[in-house]
Amino acid sequence: MSSTLYRKAHFNAAHRLFLPQWSNEKNASVFGKCSNPNYHGHNYELEVGITGPIDPVTGFVMDVAELKALIKTEVEDPFDHKNLNLEVPEFKDLIPTVENIAQVIWAKLRGRISMQYDITVKLYETPRNFVVYTGP
């Protein structure tokens, strides 16, 4: 029997959606106000789900304190109050859409969490716009 443990987190970050090979006009037509050359910010809300067997000794799927620490070191510390385009290496050549940010978060956590667990990343860019990523 398996269960899913969820941990919520939050970070604030700025970004710009654009392709440098496109003109400002084309970027604006595709990405709208999200292509603002001066960037813009979001208050991201994150939910990470860890699915796996319940340990018969501890009763945990995973120690929530360990998950909290991983989210802090892998997501909050590198992303919070940062310009994703300029300060986060993963977005040097990757547009920081909510879809891509969720994939990057998933990959960072996947590298630190045992393969016995499935990972779900739900990332809210706004209260009405969010993505759920469960891996490749």
C-alpha positions as protocol buffer text, in pm:
chain_id: "A"
residue {
  index: 1
  type: MET
  ca { x: 0 y: 0 z: 0 }
}
residue {
  index: 2
  type: SER
  ca { x: 128 y: 346 z: -85 }
}
residue {
  index: 3
  type: SER
  ca { x: 34 y: 693 z: 21 }
}
residue {
  index: 4
  type: THR
  ca { x: 128 y: 1047 z: -84 }
}
residue {
  index: 5
  type: LEU
  ca { x: 287 y: 1298 z: 151 }
}
residue {
  index: 6
  type: TYR
  ca { x: 259 y: 1666 z: 50 }
}
residue {
  index: 7
  type: ARG
  ca { x: 467 y: 1963 z: 156 }
}
residue {
  index: 8
  type: LYS
  ca { x: 385 y: 2322 z: 62 }
}
residue {
  index: 9
  type: ALA
  ca { x: 642 y: 2594 z: 5 }
}
residue {
  index: 10
  type: HIS
  ca { x: 657 y: 2946 z: -132 }
}
residue {
  index: 11
  type: PHE
  ca { x: 904 y: 3161 z: -320 }
}
residue {
  index: 12
  type: ASN
  ca { x: 902 y: 3499 z: -494 }
}
residue {
  index: 13
  type: ALA
  ca { x: 1087 y: 3540 z: -820 }
}
residue {
  index: 14
  type: ALA
  ca { x: 1109 y: 3760 z: -1127 }
}
residue {
  index: 15
  type: HIS
  ca { x: 1136 y: 3641 z: -1485 }
}
residue {
  index: 16
  type: ARG
  ca { x: 1089 y: 3735 z: -1846 }
}
residue {
  index: 17
  type: LEU
  ca { x: 944 y: 3510 z: -2113 }
}
residue {
  index: 18
  type: PHE
  ca { x: 1128 y: 3578 z: -2438 }
}
residue {
  index: 19
  type: LEU
  ca { x: 1347 y: 3430 z: -2705 }
}
residue {
  index: 20
  type: PRO
  ca { x: 1655 y: 3643 z: -2771 }
}
residue {
  index: 21
  type: GLN
  ca { x: 1655 y: 3560 z: -3141 }
}
residue {
  index: 22
  type: TRP
  ca { x: 1308 y: 3715 z: -3177 }
}
residue {
  index: 23
  type: SER
  ca { x: 1229 y: 4085 z: -3199 }
}
residue {
  index: 24
  type: ASN
  ca { x: 1062 y: 4260 z: -2905 }
}
residue {
  index: 25
  type: GLU
  ca { x: 747 y: 4279 z: -3120 }
}
residue {
  index: 26
  type: LYS
  ca { x: 737 y: 3905 z: -3185 }
}
residue {
  index: 27
  type: ASN
  ca { x: 811 y: 3826 z: -2820 }
}
residue {
  index: 28
  type: ALA
  ca { x: 528 y: 4060 z: -2717 }
}
residue {
  index: 29
  type: SER
  ca { x: 289 y: 3896 z: -2962 }
}
residue {
  index: 30
  type: VAL
  ca { x: 368 y: 3545 z: -2831 }
}
residue {
  index: 31
  type: PHE
  ca { x: 433 y: 3606 z: -2460 }
}
residue {
  index: 32
  type: GLY
  ca { x: 227 y: 3924 z: -2405 }
}
residue {
  index: 33
  type: LYS
  ca { x: 309 y: 4137 z: -2102 }
}
residue {
  index: 34
  type: CYS
  ca { x: 521 y: 3848 z: -1969 }
}
residue {
  index: 35
  type: SER
  ca { x: 787 y: 3951 z: -2222 }
}
residue {
  index: 36
  type: ASN
  ca { x: 840 y: 4289 z: -2050 }
}
residue {
  index: 37
  type: PRO
  ca { x: 1210 y: 4373 z: -2102 }
}
residue {
  index: 38
  type: ASN
  ca { x: 1222 y: 4494 z: -1740 }
}
residue {
  index: 39
  type: TYR
  ca { x: 1095 y: 4157 z: -1609 }
}
residue {
  index: 40
  type: HIS
  ca { x: 801 y: 4095 z: -1376 }
}
residue {
  index: 41
  type: GLY
  ca { x: 747 y: 3887 z: -1064 }
}
residue {
  index: 42
  type: HIS
  ca { x: 525 y: 3621 z: -914 }
}
residue {
  index: 43
  type: ASN
  ca { x: 453 y: 3483 z: -570 }
}
residue {
  index: 44
  type: TYR
  ca { x: 492 y: 3113 z: -652 }
}
residue {
  index: 45
  type: GLU
  ca { x: 316 y: 2852 z: -442 }
}
residue {
  index: 46
  type: LEU
  ca { x: 465 y: 2503 z: -454 }
}
residue {
  index: 47
  type: GLU
  ca { x: 325 y: 2167 z: -351 }
}
residue {
  index: 48
  type: VAL
  ca { x: 555 y: 1866 z: -361 }
}
residue {
  index: 49
  type: GLY
  ca { x: 402 y: 1519 z: -334 }
}
residue {
  index: 50
  type: ILE
  ca { x: 603 y: 1211 z: -245 }
}
residue {
  index: 51
  type: THR
  ca { x: 428 y: 881 z: -316 }
}
residue {
  index: 52
  type: GLY
  ca { x: 555 y: 553 z: -180 }
}
residue {
  index: 53
  type: PRO
  ca { x: 504 y: 279 z: 74 }
}
residue {
  index: 54
  type: ILE
  ca { x: 434 y: 366 z: 435 }
}
residue {
  index: 55
  type: ASP
  ca { x: 723 y: 252 z: 653 }
}
residue {
  index: 56
  type: PRO
  ca { x: 579 y: -3 z: 898 }
}
residue {
  index: 57
  type: VAL
  ca { x: 814 y: 114 z: 1175 }
}
residue {
  index: 58
  type: THR
  ca { x: 787 y: 495 z: 1152 }
}
residue {
  index: 59
  type: GLY
  ca { x: 448 y: 523 z: 985 }
}
residue {
  index: 60
  type: PHE
  ca { x: 603 y: 774 z: 740 }
}
residue {
  index: 61
  type: VAL
  ca { x: 610 y: 773 z: 364 }
}
residue {
  index: 62
  type: MET
  ca { x: 909 y: 1005 z: 407 }
}
residue {
  index: 63
  type: ASP
  ca { x: 1026 y: 1213 z: 699 }
}
residue {
  index: 64
  type: VAL
  ca { x: 856 y: 1550 z: 637 }
}
residue {
  index: 65
  type: ALA
  ca { x: 1148 y: 1731 z: 803 }
}
residue {
  index: 66
  type: GLU
  ca { x: 1380 y: 1579 z: 540 }
}
residue {
  index: 67
  type: LEU
  ca { x: 1143 y: 1685 z: 260 }
}
residue {
  index: 68
  type: LYS
  ca { x: 1118 y: 2036 z: 407 }
}
residue {
  index: 69
  type: ALA
  ca { x: 1499 y: 2063 z: 415 }
}
residue {
  index: 70
  type: LEU
  ca { x: 1533 y: 1938 z: 55 }
}
residue {
  index: 71
  type: ILE
  ca { x: 1278 y: 2190 z: -71 }
}
residue {
  index: 72
  type: LYS
  ca { x: 1460 y: 2466 z: 113 }
}
residue {
  index: 73
  type: THR
  ca { x: 1804 y: 2380 z: -27 }
}
residue {
  index: 74
  type: GLU
  ca { x: 1695 y: 2280 z: -379 }
}
residue {
  index: 75
  type: VAL
  ca { x: 1416 y: 2534 z: -444 }
}
residue {
  index: 76
  type: GLU
  ca { x: 1368 y: 2812 z: -191 }
}
residue {
  index: 77
  type: ASP
  ca { x: 1733 y: 2907 z: -140 }
}
residue {
  index: 78
  type: PRO
  ca { x: 1827 y: 2917 z: -512 }
}
residue {
  index: 79
  type: PHE
  ca { x: 1496 y: 3065 z: -644 }
}
residue {
  index: 80
  type: ASP
  ca { x: 1354 y: 3296 z: -376 }
}
residue {
  index: 81
  type: HIS
  ca { x: 1389 y: 3668 z: -450 }
}
residue {
  index: 82
  type: LYS
  ca { x: 1590 y: 3593 z: -762 }
}
residue {
  index: 83
  type: ASN
  ca { x: 1562 y: 3692 z: -1126 }
}
residue {
  index: 84
  type: LEU
  ca { x: 1525 y: 3344 z: -1273 }
}
residue {
  index: 85
  type: ASN
  ca { x: 1661 y: 3447 z: -1615 }
}
residue {
  index: 86
  type: LEU
  ca { x: 1973 y: 3610 z: -1475 }
}
residue {
  index: 87
  type: GLU
  ca { x: 2051 y: 3436 z: -1145 }
}
residue {
  index: 88
  type: VAL
  ca { x: 1942 y: 3073 z: -1177 }
}
residue {
  index: 89
  type: PRO
  ca { x: 2178 y: 2867 z: -1396 }
}
residue {
  index: 90
  type: GLU
  ca { x: 1907 y: 2623 z: -1508 }
}
residue {
  index: 91
  type: PHE
  ca { x: 1734 y: 2908 z: -1696 }
}
residue {
  index: 92
  type: LYS
  ca { x: 2039 y: 3039 z: -1878 }
}
residue {
  index: 93
  type: ASP
  ca { x: 1910 y: 2877 z: -2200 }
}
residue {
  index: 94
  type: LEU
  ca { x: 1560 y: 2772 z: -2088 }
}
residue {
  index: 95
  type: ILE
  ca { x: 1258 y: 3004 z: -2083 }
}
residue {
  index: 96
  type: PRO
  ca { x: 1133 y: 3015 z: -1721 }
}
residue {
  index: 97
  type: THR
  ca { x: 769 y: 2936 z: -1793 }
}
residue {
  index: 98
  type: VAL
  ca { x: 575 y: 2781 z: -1507 }
}
residue {
  index: 99
  type: GLU
  ca { x: 596 y: 2450 z: -1697 }
}
residue {
  index: 100
  type: ASN
  ca { x: 975 y: 2468 z: -1721 }
}
residue {
  index: 101
  type: ILE
  ca { x: 1017 y: 2584 z: -1363 }
}
residue {
  index: 102
  type: ALA
  ca { x: 814 y: 2286 z: -1241 }
}
residue {
  index: 103
  type: GLN
  ca { x: 1029 y: 2048 z: -1449 }
}
residue {
  index: 104
  type: VAL
  ca { x: 1349 y: 2199 z: -1310 }
}
residue {
  index: 105
  type: ILE
  ca { x: 1219 y: 2167 z: -953 }
}
residue {
  index: 106
  type: TRP
  ca { x: 1120 y: 1805 z: -1018 }
}
residue {
  index: 107
  type: ALA
  ca { x: 1464 y: 1722 z: -1160 }
}
residue {
  index: 108
  type: LYS
  ca { x: 1643 y: 1888 z: -867 }
}
residue {
  index: 109
  type: LEU
  ca { x: 1434 y: 1687 z: -618 }
}
residue {
  index: 110
  type: ARG
  ca { x: 1458 y: 1366 z: -820 }
}
residue {
  index: 111
  type: GLY
  ca { x: 1834 y: 1383 z: -785 }
}
residue {
  index: 112
  type: ARG
  ca { x: 1803 y: 1390 z: -405 }
}
residue {
  index: 113
  type: ILE
  ca { x: 1508 y: 1158 z: -333 }
}
residue {
  index: 114
  type: SER
  ca { x: 1518 y: 779 z: -354 }
}
residue {
  index: 115
  type: MET
  ca { x: 1386 y: 624 z: -675 }
}
residue {
  index: 116
  type: GLN
  ca { x: 1144 y: 418 z: -464 }
}
residue {
  index: 117
  type: TYR
  ca { x: 928 y: 730 z: -446 }
}
residue {
  index: 118
  type: ASP
  ca { x: 727 y: 902 z: -718 }
}
residue {
  index: 119
  type: ILE
  ca { x: 746 y: 1281 z: -712 }
}
residue {
  index: 120
  type: THR
  ca { x: 472 y: 1526 z: -808 }
}
residue {
  index: 121
  type: VAL
  ca { x: 539 y: 1898 z: -839 }
}
residue {
  index: 122
  type: LYS
  ca { x: 241 y: 2134 z: -844 }
}
residue {
  index: 123
  type: LEU
  ca { x: 348 y: 2493 z: -903 }
}
residue {
  index: 124
  type: TYR
  ca { x: 112 y: 2790 z: -891 }
}
residue {
  index: 125
  type: GLU
  ca { x: 231 y: 3099 z: -1078 }
}
residue {
  index: 126
  type: THR
  ca { x: -93 y: 3277 z: -988 }
}
residue {
  index: 127
  type: PRO
  ca { x: -396 y: 3154 z: -793 }
}
residue {
  index: 128
  type: ARG
  ca { x: -555 y: 3055 z: -1128 }
}
residue {
  index: 129
  type: ASN
  ca { x: -251 y: 2944 z: -1331 }
}
residue {
  index: 130
  type: PHE
  ca { x: -62 y: 2633 z: -1226 }
}
residue {
  index: 131
  type: VAL
  ca { x: 103 y: 2323 z: -1363 }
}
residue {
  index: 132
  type: VAL
  ca { x: 142 y: 1969 z: -1231 }
}
residue {
  index: 133
  type: TYR
  ca { x: 455 y: 1780 z: -1334 }
}
residue {
  index: 134
  type: THR
  ca { x: 514 y: 1413 z: -1252 }
}
residue {
  index: 135
  type: GLY
  ca { x: 829 y: 1344 z: -1450 }
}
residue {
  index: 136
  type: PRO
  ca { x: 930 y: 1242 z: -1798 }
}
